[in-house]
Amino acid sequence: MNIPLLDLRAQYLSIQEEIDQKILEVVSSQRFILGPEVEEFEKEMAAYSGAEFAVGVSSGSDALIISLMALGVGEGDAVVTTPFTFFATVGAIARLKAKPVFCDIEKKSFNIDPAKLEGVLESQLRKEGISAIKAVIPVHLYGQCVDMTPIMDCAKKYDLFVVEDSAQAVGAEYPTPEGIKKACTLGNLGILSFFPSKNLGGFGDGGMVLTDEEELAQKLKLLRGHGSRNKYFYDILGGNFRLDALQASILRVKLKYLETWHQKRREKALYYNKIFQESGLVEEGKIQIPEPLYKDSGVKNYHIYHQYVLRAKERDKLLEFLKGKGVGTAVYYPLPLHLQKCFSYLGYKEGDFPVAEKATHEVLAIPVYPELTSEQQDYVVTSISAFYKS
């Protein structure tokens, strides 16, 4: 049996007629950059997420960059984030000549550890002074929100901006003291990625920034068009961060199905949990299954399972074994960012963030998507069991 990590073709075939019609409408209009399709998608995403404003941009990576630009982050500033995330989170900080500062993750969710954040801030303040720290970027990894209440309390105490990296968590929810809120609406700004493999993915790159602050929303719109309000006249230095109308039109169709797809992913995750428990692998300590932190908090989208990630003994050998069985897998991520060559100038060393470093040797994503069948899931788990019993 051959089971890909993600089957985008199956998703497309289920909504092909609607997608093709939307593409034809945009092609017929010959309006490809921004325009009414983008404006309508921005309204729909703001309504879906519960944010006041949504600004479509060219990618999730650019959404991070433009968010930091809007907050005035630049040379001499420091931004705190996790070392266990996709490169773009930290790359955005470095591209603006700000300094990335890392905080270790917590074991259960792989998200930044709020209990360690204040210690990192205090240490940084002692080194470089209070004016150096400008923002925190918590990353909602794999489809589950960071524990945001202590993050926001810490940000308020130290007068920091918060930019939520929600690239993997569109629609994921978090129980705040004031009620349930979605990712992207908990900080000053929240970013989304519409890379094709995301739960809400386009047919190419695309991204979005959401906020409740009108002044920030207007600045984001200015920045995405080279800093120009009127053609050929530039108020500030911006960039080409515009969302294509074709991507917006496709995403508008897919947004209608997103909640259904989230629910189906959760169903697949629950079935995995059941058959992994029955296999004895969990009890034997061969694997650890994902732990949803907010499942019993009255939150519907407590996890959207962008990825179903195991901790696995002998991970690398298991990965190769599954490849031979036709099971798609991936490692998110094999080397933490503080140990990447391009960030060696920061002076971090192995052992500085032990929880993140341990995760890089254990994590393994296995197939999870709405169209995955129970028979396919059975095969995945049977194959993993065969590895440990061989």
Secondary structure, 3 states (H helix, E strand, C coil): CCECCCCHHHHHHHCHHHHHHHHHHHHHHCCCECCHHHHHHHHHHHHHHCCCEEEEECCHHHHHHHHHHHCCCCCCCEEEECCCCCHHHHHHHHHCCCEEEECCECCCCCCECHHHHHHHHHHHHHHHCHHHEEEEECECHHHCCCCHHHHHHHHHHHCCEEEEECCCCCCCEEEECCEEEECCCCCCEEEEECCCCCCCCCCCCCEEEEECCHHHHHHHHHHHECCEEECCEECCCCCECECEHHHHHHHHHHHCCHHHHHHHHHHHHHHHHHHHHHHCCCCCCCEECCCCCCCCCCCCCCCCCCCEEEEECCHHHHHHHHHHCCECCECCCCCCHHHCHHHHHHCCCCCCCHHHHHHHCCEEEECCCCCCCHHHHHHHHHHHHHHHHC
